[in-house]
Amino acid sequence: MGAGVAPSCSHRTLRALSLCPVSPEPPKHDSTVAVIVGASVGGFLAVVILVLMVVKCVRRKKQQRLNTDDQKTEEEGKTDGEGNPDEGTK
């Protein structure tokens, strides 16, 4: 084949065709229900945690009072466990 002789097959141009299906936009979701449910659950959990903390603090204070009352009783004199003085210490 010499220079200037056309090849037996012609040049072919490949073109890419991209199809983009057009569909209507999906409807916008109203998220107010989700926000209300989330806020309700979060608020409920916050109240439960707050109540548990208050109960724990009250119990701790009560235990501390019992401990200090026991110490005062021991300092005043030995007792038989019911707050009554032992017979040996009279």
Secondary structure as the mmCIF struct_conf table of DSSP 4:
data_model
#
loop_
_struct_conf.conf_type_id
_struct_conf.id
_struct_conf.beg_label_comp_id
_struct_conf.beg_label_asym_id
_struct_conf.beg_label_seq_id
_struct_conf.end_label_comp_id
_struct_conf.end_label_asym_id
_struct_conf.end_label_seq_id
TURN_TY1_P TURN_TY1_P1 ALA A 3 GLY A 4
HELX_LH_PP_P HELX_LH_PP_P1 VAL A 5 PRO A 7
BEND BEND1 SER A 8 CYS A 9
HELX_LH_PP_P HELX_LH_PP_P2 PRO A 24 HIS A 29
HELX_RH_AL_P HELX_RH_AL_P1 THR A 32 GLU A 76
STRN STRN1 THR A 79 THR A 79
BEND BEND2 GLY A 81 GLY A 83
HELX_LH_PP_P HELX_LH_PP_P3 ASN A 84 ASN A 84
STRN STRN2 PRO A 85 PRO A 85
HELX_LH_PP_P HELX_LH_PP_P4 ASP A 86 ASP A 86
HELX_RH_3T_P HELX_RH_3T_P1 GLU A 87 THR A 89
#
